Structures are given as structure tokens and as C-alpha cells.
Amino acid sequence: MRETEILVERARTGLREAFGDDDTDPVVALAPARVNLVGGHTDYNDGLCLPMAIDRHVAVAARPRDDDSIRVSSTDFDETATFSPADDPSGWVAYVAAVARVLREDGDVPGADLAIASNVPTGAGLSSSAALELAVGRVLVELAGAALAPKALALACWRAEREGVGVECGILDQFAVGLCEPDAALFLDCQTREYEHVPLAGDVGVLVVDTGVSHELADSGYNDRVRECEAAVTALRDATGTRVRSLRDVDIDVLETHADALGDVLYRRARHVVTENERVVVARDALKAGEFGRVGDAMLAGHESLRDDYEVSCPELDAAVELAAATEGVYGARMTGGGFGGSVVALVAGDAIERRAQTIRDAVADRVGPDARVFTGRPSGGVRLLGSE
Ligand code: GLA
């Protein structure tokens, strides 16, 4: 059985075991994890990014209920929770409740029994939370008999993450998980919220090195970086006397001219964002042309910028990038996700993926850390309802 089939079966069985047998056939949605090839910390700066969904998933099986409460069971955590619309649960259930709440603001969503099964590592910077949100959102929309465009669902889940969980994140994760297509990356403009599917012109995959250093966005420096970028925008607006609304309105010349007005830290934060947007365009074009070496160069330059200018890396992430980059056949590597831990993504030729993974696996405990793990990822599609493809 393929891994996703096993996962779906786990969710279906979990539903029966937690909430009893029933004649109704459950609705099942499958949402992928994502890596971000280039475009780190640009999304909340109205910038550009280039994510790709990978074949690790969260599966949610669901059945409607007669009342408006939601019962949810996680086969991975072996936990079951029940909440009604007025409740505000914590932990992983908070994501489920936040999605239900946001969807209920816009329409009728019935009560439901849900079971979750996941093979996305949590805390690894691979958007396990967005995958959970989109899978839950997709089944709830189906149970409601509503029609919601994929982009609207992604935006609803983004609101759920911000309002329900308190991370001031941008739209990257929910758009990637919601809108990616198989064998393509997603070029996303976070200012206009327009996007383009960028077909991978060749057989490539990714290696993910999970450092094992867990990051918690809400507790880490993530929201501090959001504040610093806002401060940089205010300083640049004052210094230039023009209507700078976000770092997207600034190019490198303007930034250099007004560097003194920013001071060292804000200048470096802004320089990362401005140069990272440029790297996304370079990487998108290179990806289209099948010039994977150039994509890899943009990834490596992006990592240096995240490390030195944006200061969201950590020694384990740097070691993992170094190890991956020194491995034959790897085009490039960088941290993916919020940083301060989590994972590194490396771009590799598809036919060599298992061999490269093994080479890195052999060295990862010594070079990165005892809890580090390596796995492979293939480009995958965004959230989907089973039986609807
Ligand atoms: C996290 C956030 C995203 C994005 C990335 C950094 O994954 O959830 O919105 O800001 O960090 O690129």
C-alpha cells in the first residue's frame, strides 16, 4: 500500500474507533506539507515566495453530527477532544477549532466527528499546522455542502491561524498547502495574492533535513521580526518622504541611500527582504528553464541572508545546509519555514534522491545533531478531497 493510502486508512479506522461504527461513508481530505524553495520571511512583507508541496500529508476523515459540536480524535497523539462553537480549546485542537470558527462566521457549518492521521513531522517547519487547517477546512466545507474556491479556503485558514493561534504569519503556508499542483512550484505574490504554477522542467525532488531542534513560532523571535520590518517601513517612509507601505515598495538603491536612517539591525532585516524578493524571481525563471544549479545558488544565497542579515537560523540549520551543499548532486539548500530550528530543504535530481539521502543520513548525527532526521520529498498537489480527483 502506498504511504498516503495507509494514512487515509488510519484516519478512517481512527474515526470508527473513536466515535463508533456508522453506515455513512466518511468524507476524507488529504493536505500536504510544504517546503519553501526561496522567499523566506517575505510573505508578511508583501513579498514573493516559491513554495512546493511535498508528499507528506495530514488526512482527516469526517462525518456530520446532528448537533453543532465538533469531536476530534488524533490517531497520532491518541487524544480525543470535544468542543462547541463557543469553546476556545488549546494545543493542536486550537487549530481545528479556529478553522471551524472562521468558516462558521461566513456560513453554516454542521457539527462533525473528525479523525486525523498525519505523517508530517510537527515543529519541523514543514507547515504541519497549515496542513491540518486545510484538511479540516476542506472536510467541513464539504459537510456543509458549500462551495468555496481554493483561494478562499486558504485565506480562511490563514485567518484561523492568525486569530486562533496568535502567530502573525503571512499567507505562504496556507496558499502552498491549498493551491500547489503536482510537479510544480507555486510562485506567489503576497501583495496581490496572485499566483502562478511553475512547472518543474525536469525530474527534481527535495531532501529534508529535520534538525530535530523544535521551533515554536508563537514563542520564538518570529513576531519580533514582524515588528522589526514594520519599524523599517516606518523609518523608510519618514526618510524618503514617500508612501512606503511595505518593504515591497523598496528597492536596493532606495535602501542603500537611506541606510543611515534605519540603523544596522533594521537595515539588515530590510536588506534580506529586498534581496530575497529578487532571488525568488531568479529562482522562478531558472526553475522554468530547468536550470536547477541556478535555483540552488539562489537557495544558498537566501540561506546566508537569513543567517546573517535576518538572524533566524541556528547552528544546527547552518550545519545541515553545509552538509547538504557539500554532498555531490545537491543543487542547493536552505532553511525552510520560520527558522530558529526546524528543517533544511535541499534540491536534488530526482533519480539520485535516495542515494543522496543516504549519504546525508550517514553523516547527519555527527554533523547536525543526535535528533536530526533525513527524508525525501516529491512535488505534490495541494489539499484535495478523496474521490473527487
Ligand atoms: C512560517 C510562517 C510563514 C512564513 C515562514 C517564513 O512558516 O508561517 O507565514 O513567514 O515562516 O518564510
Residues whose N, C-alpha, C, O or C-beta is under 5 A from the ligand:
A	BS01	GLA	G39 G40 H41 T42 D43 C169 G170 I171 L172 D173 G337 G338
